[in-house]
Structures are given as C-alpha cells and as structure tokens.
Amino acid sequence: MGFLKRFLKTTYRDNTAGKSRSSFESLSEDQLETHLNIAKYGDFMLTDAIRPSYDLEVVPQAGYRHDVYTDKESGIKIPVLMASASREVLFDLFIDLLDPLGHEVDVVLETSHDGAHNQHQDLYREHMDLPVLKSTLYDYEDLLLNDGCAGIAVLNPLIPLEVQFDEHKLLIMYGQGIDQFESILDEYGIPHDPELKFITEAEHVHSSSDEAIEELDQLKYRLGIDFE
C-alpha cells in the first residue's frame, strides 16, 4: 500500500522550531507521490514508517552518535547513544541490542495513533522474560518496522539501561555502561559519526494505517497489556 493511501502527518523534533513554510507546500500530487515512494538513499533503505522532507534537509543514512540526556528534576546526566540503521539489518540489530538488559525486562509500548500535537500514549508491561519478548516481537516485526505511529522501549530499571525503538525507527540507548551497545553497533558495521543528523532533526512525515492499529491491539494482548 502506497504512502498516499495511508495516514500522513508532518512533524518536527520537539525542540526544533518549525520552518515558516513546509517543503511539501506547492507540490503536485505526482511530485508528492514520487517523493514518498523513494525508500532508498545510497545504501540506506528506509522502512515504510517515515520519509524525509522534500528538500532533503537531512538525508537518511546509517550511523550513531553520543548524546546526553539531563533529567529535569534531578539534574542527573545520562549517557545516550542514538543510531540509525538500514531496513535490512534494523530489526535484528534492535533485538540484539536487548541482550545487555538481562533476562527479565519491563516493556513500554508507545503509540501516537490517537494523539494530537505529537502526543503519544505509553502502555506498560513489567517483568517479562526477554526470550519470550523477543519471540513475540519477531511475530510483529512488520508492524514495528513500518508503523510510523508505534514504537517500543525495553528497559531494566535495576541496572538501569533502556533501549528504545521509536516511531521514527531510530534506536536510542540510555544508561551507564552503554559501551556494550556500542560494541553491538560496531559488529553490525554501523559507523560512529559525531556530526550525524537524524531524520527527526528536520521536517518529515509518518505513515500508518487502520490495519496497523488492529495489529497493535493484538500486540498489546500478546504482551499482556490491559486495554483501557
């Protein structure tokens, strides 16, 4: 199913001011369809979840960089790794990045299907065996790769470490000892680039569908998340 048959939304990174004009303004339907159907930039293959701006302010590419998250309440600084990977290795990489979290983890399923103004809902499941979680996630690989309104975070609060596979299909790792994650990224040949820009740092569009919403409900059930 093409992008034009899906729900599309344009969004900016939360702390980035939007342009006065969108790069999608004044495009013909043919120009828009052509752009949204481009999934490969060089050797980098996008999933169906997201597309960059028409003016390609940020060109999608594989890589990772270090960052720091500062907790607003405590002021504690938490090391962060942000990474992007091509579609053909992305999901296997995500699964392997879960190994440093230990045998039992907490899961947060994130959805913005019903949200407005880029808001999303977090659905929690605590104390899940990692092998069981991995098996379940593989059953929903297509959904998690291609739904631009769904993401998942897996964490062990006792370590603490967290791996987020967000709705932009970026991989974000938080916590002390993130060198374990860096080693896995290196094994997959994901290059370190301190100047790397991610698709979230410019205008971009998300894609989803009614079918994805139905599948997400199934995943909630499989994860043991109560419906509200």
C-alpha distance (Angstrom), angle and dihedral (degrees) to the residues before:
residue distance angle dihedral
M1 . . .
G2 3.82 . .
F3 3.76 125.5 .
L4 3.80 93.1 -109.4
K5 3.80 89.3 62.8
R6 3.79 91.4 54.6
F7 3.77 134.7 73.2
L8 3.79 108.9 -87.5
K9 3.76 128.9 -165.8
T10 3.76 130.8 177.5
T11 3.77 116.8 -140.0
Y12 3.80 143.0 167.9
R13 3.75 130.5 -146.9
D14 3.81 107.3 -86.5
N15 3.80 95.7 -112.7
T16 3.79 96.1 41.2
A17 3.78 119.7 91.4
G18 3.77 113.0 -126.0
K19 3.73 121.5 -117.6
S20 3.78 118.4 -103.1
R21 3.80 87.3 -120.4
S22 3.76 130.9 32.5
S23 3.80 119.4 -126.2
F24 3.80 86.3 -132.0
E25 3.79 94.0 61.9
S26 3.79 117.0 109.1
L27 3.82 93.2 14.6
S28 3.76 118.8 139.3
E29 3.79 117.8 -124.3
D30 3.80 89.5 -107.8
Q31 3.83 92.3 52.0
L32 3.80 91.0 48.7
E33 3.78 93.7 47.2
T34 3.81 91.7 48.2
H35 3.80 92.0 51.4
L36 3.79 95.1 45.6
N37 3.78 91.3 50.1
I38 3.81 92.5 56.8
A39 3.79 105.7 101.6
K40 3.81 102.1 162.5
Y41 3.80 129.8 67.3
G42 3.79 110.5 -179.8
D43 3.80 105.5 -50.8
F44 3.80 93.0 -21.2
M45 3.81 118.1 102.3
L46 3.80 119.3 -163.2
T47 3.79 124.1 -148.1
D48 3.81 118.6 -123.2
A49 3.81 90.7 -100.5
I50 3.78 100.6 84.5
R51 3.79 146.1 12.9
P52 3.82 131.1 -162.6
S53 3.78 125.9 -117.6
Y54 3.79 118.4 -73.0
D55 3.80 90.9 -113.5
L56 3.83 90.3 51.9
E57 3.78 94.1 -129.7
V58 3.81 84.6 168.1
V59 3.81 117.2 28.5
P60 3.83 110.6 -151.2
Q61 3.80 114.1 -113.6
A62 3.78 140.6 155.0
G63 3.79 119.5 -97.5
Y64 3.78 146.8 97.0
R65 3.76 137.6 -125.8
H66 3.79 138.0 -172.7
D67 3.78 121.9 -109.5
V68 3.80 138.8 164.7
Y69 3.80 129.2 -126.1
T70 3.81 116.2 -154.4
D71 3.80 117.1 -155.4
K72 3.80 106.9 -131.2
E73 3.81 94.8 -147.2
S74 3.79 102.1 42.8
G75 3.80 100.2 23.0
I76 3.81 89.2 -133.1
K77 3.79 113.7 152.7
I78 3.80 115.6 -136.3
P79 3.82 121.8 -163.6
V80 3.80 114.3 -120.4
L81 3.79 135.3 -166.4
M82 3.80 117.7 -161.3
A83 3.80 119.1 -167.1
S84 3.77 142.1 174.8
A85 3.79 124.7 -162.8
S86 3.77 136.2 -177.3
R87 3.78 117.0 -95.4
E88 3.82 96.2 -109.0
V89 3.83 92.6 63.9
L90 3.80 101.8 21.7
F91 3.80 101.6 96.0
D92 3.81 96.3 41.0
L93 3.80 88.2 49.4
F94 3.80 90.9 51.9
I95 3.81 91.3 50.6
D96 3.81 92.3 49.5
L97 3.81 91.3 48.4
L98 3.82 88.1 63.1
D99 3.82 93.4 66.3
P100 3.84 96.7 84.2
L101 3.82 89.1 58.3
G102 3.80 94.1 75.0
H103 3.81 133.8 -125.3
E104 3.82 99.0 -56.9
V105 3.80 122.8 46.0
D106 3.78 144.6 167.8
V107 3.80 119.6 -120.9
V108 3.80 130.6 -149.5
L109 3.80 117.0 -167.3
E110 3.80 109.6 -158.7
T111 3.79 123.7 -158.1
S112 3.80 133.7 173.3
H113 3.82 96.5 177.7
D114 3.79 92.7 113.6
G115 3.78 97.5 29.0
A116 3.76 129.1 109.8
H117 3.80 127.6 -151.5
N118 3.83 92.1 19.0
Q119 3.81 92.8 -57.9
H120 3.78 118.5 148.7
Q121 3.78 138.6 -168.8
D122 3.80 123.7 -123.1
L123 3.82 117.7 -147.7
Y124 3.82 115.8 -166.9
R125 3.78 134.8 -149.1
E126 3.80 117.9 176.4
H127 3.81 131.2 -158.6
M128 3.80 103.8 16.7
D129 3.79 123.6 162.5
L130 3.80 108.3 -113.6
P131 3.85 95.9 -135.3
V132 3.81 89.9 53.1
L133 3.80 91.0 47.9
K134 3.80 92.4 49.7
S135 3.80 91.6 51.0
T136 3.79 91.1 49.8
L137 3.79 93.7 47.7
Y138 3.80 91.8 51.6
D139 3.82 87.9 57.0
Y140 3.82 87.7 58.3
E141 3.79 98.6 37.9
D142 3.80 93.9 122.8
L143 3.81 92.1 51.8
L144 3.79 95.0 47.6
L145 3.79 92.7 46.3
N146 3.79 99.0 45.7
D147 3.81 108.4 30.0
G148 3.79 108.6 94.5
C149 3.80 92.1 -164.9
A150 3.81 98.6 54.8
G151 3.77 134.2 71.7
I152 3.77 138.8 158.7
A153 3.79 135.9 -143.6
V154 3.80 125.0 -162.0
L155 3.78 120.8 -165.7
N156 3.76 146.3 167.4
P157 3.82 107.0 -148.7
L158 3.81 91.4 -168.5
I159 3.82 94.4 65.4
P160 3.12 91.3 23.0
L161 3.82 110.4 -127.2
E162 3.80 132.3 134.7
V163 3.80 135.6 -169.3
Q164 3.79 118.3 -163.0
F165 3.81 124.9 -165.7
D166 3.77 97.9 -170.3
E167 3.79 133.2 -161.8
H168 3.82 89.6 -95.4
K169 3.82 87.9 57.6
L170 3.78 91.6 -115.8
L171 3.80 120.6 140.8
I172 3.80 115.1 -130.2
M173 3.79 122.4 -176.8
Y174 3.80 123.9 -168.2
G175 3.79 133.7 -171.2
Q176 3.77 146.3 50.9
G177 3.78 115.8 -52.1
I178 3.79 95.2 33.9
D179 3.81 88.1 151.4
Q180 3.83 84.7 91.7
F181 3.79 88.5 64.2
E182 3.77 91.7 44.9
S183 3.80 90.1 56.7
I184 3.81 90.7 53.9
L185 3.81 91.7 48.8
D186 3.80 88.9 51.3
E187 3.83 90.6 50.9
Y188 3.81 88.7 56.4
G189 3.78 91.2 49.9
I190 3.82 94.3 -113.3
P191 3.82 104.8 157.1
H192 3.79 124.0 -130.8
D193 3.82 110.4 -122.3
P194 3.82 117.2 169.4
E195 3.82 90.0 -167.5
L196 3.81 95.2 50.5
K197 3.81 116.4 136.0
F198 3.79 120.3 -152.1
I199 3.77 129.0 -144.4
T200 3.82 89.5 -109.8
E201 3.81 90.3 65.8
A202 3.78 93.3 71.1
E203 3.77 139.3 32.0
H204 3.82 113.2 -59.0
V205 3.78 141.3 157.1
H206 3.80 131.1 -124.3
S207 3.78 126.7 -147.2
S208 3.79 130.6 -152.8
S209 3.80 139.5 148.9
D210 3.80 143.2 -153.1
E211 3.80 88.3 -104.5
A212 3.81 89.9 57.3
I213 3.79 91.0 53.8
E214 3.80 90.1 53.5
E215 3.80 91.6 48.8
L216 3.79 90.8 48.6
D217 3.81 89.3 56.1
Q218 3.81 88.4 53.2
L219 3.80 90.4 50.5
K220 3.80 90.5 51.1
Y221 3.79 88.6 55.8
R222 3.80 93.2 47.3
L223 3.80 90.7 50.5
G224 3.79 91.7 49.7
I225 3.78 94.6 -115.0
D226 3.78 114.1 154.5
F227 3.78 117.8 -124.3
E228 3.77 115.5 -121.8
